[in-house]
Amino acid sequence: MAEERYIISEGRRSGWSLSAYLSLAFGIASLAGTMFLSVLTVPGGLTAILLAVPGRKSVRRSLATAGMVLGILSLMFMLLYFILFFGTLVDLEEKIIDQI
């Protein structure tokens, strides 16, 4: 029983550190893509969030958390851009119809 606990806790401490690094990398890339309105922002943000889940069980928990936060921020910024863009289009359409 004691050996099983040691193996499980050891796996949690040392495993999945690659996903923590990848989560941070995808989070940074998706946030940078947000500034350029890149199409890869949404998949990059989602990948950063999904990779952060197993990464939070490793020693690199803070990197995985940072990747998750950056992924969420990039998705929120893209949502804000889409809301502003489509709001502007609707307002522009109403002004064009009023002129006709």
C-alpha positions, 0 to 999 in steps of 0.5 A: 500500500505504501509503495502504491502511494509513493508511485502515484505521488512520484508520478504527479511530481515528475510527470506531464511537465512537457504539457506545462511547457506546451501550455505556456507556449500555446498560451503565449502564441495565442495571445500574440496571435490575438494582437494580429487577429490570427485565425490560429488564436482560438485553437491555440487558446483551447490547446493551451487550456487543455494542455494545462489540465494535466500540466497542473499535476506536475512540478511545473504547475505555475507554468501550466497555470500561466498557460491556462490564464493566457489561453483564457485571456486570448479567447476573451480578447478574440470574443471582444474583437468579434463582438465589436466587429459585428456590432460595428457592421450592424451599426454601419448597415443601419446607417446605410439603410437610413441613407437610402 
